[in-house]
Amino acid sequence: MLTITCAGRVGKDAVTKTVGNSTVTEFSLATQIGKDRETFWLNVSIWGKRGEALQPYLTKGTQATVIGDLTISQGDNKTFYTCRADQVALQGGPKEQRGDPYAA
């Protein structure tokens, strides 16, 4: 099992779905890696009540750090990176006070 720690910005507002007797909250996280600062997209899922509680705060542009199990899969000539998050931490202050962390 691969564990990943990744910090970045939420790509779109989180969505919570019911799956069987549980819920899953899903969102995408964008971060930049390498010397060329290539954008890396990570699809994140948080199961249960923690995800439900975080969902209103995981809005587009919010800075967050996730720690969890990484799954890498291939399809349609693309590589997909998925994280089942064990921990999610929100970063920064109110949205109107946040700057671009990737600005020079």
Steps between C-alpha positions, in 0.01 A plus 500: 500500500631845408434791735503852362509846656391768255423871539321711243173665405158341466410488130122503537253493787491168686200272447362252754328183376329210674662162432318209662473578871775762495590829334802609300611857440703554183705791366804565283821658625749680274863544595812587305803272494848498357725773370253580222217526757279263303143480635423164661135407563400268783145365542426481873232308689412525870262238636241548772412783737838678469440555130146619562629752758779628272293519180370859551859625545654316203408756238681592179825682575526396865851398604514153655748230596401132475666187632378160390539188291591558135366293212636542147300369203512522121217558254438678169875569464493692829630438849260557789615571854251435779542551875280349769567767760568417863566864588398832344620837628368830370766770452486879501239749612175614343485460123512876434831525694679216320770570248629281222761266657656445157555868423865610473 
